[in-house]
């Protein structure tokens, strides 16, 4: 039987010692900051569609091209 590969998911850590008066908006803002910093959404958007390796190389060259 073939072993299943473990998927590695990005981890977003929130503070453990949350004060009692820590409101929802502030918690959501903290969460969204950490998600943005970790690059989770960028990775999800990138994996939405398959891009051929040659197309990816072309896009990378275009992105790094200096004017």
Protein Blocks (a to p, Z undefined) as FASTA:
>chain_A
ZZddddddddddddfblcfklcfklmmmmmmmmmmmnommmmmmmmmpccdfklmmmmmm
mmmpcZZ
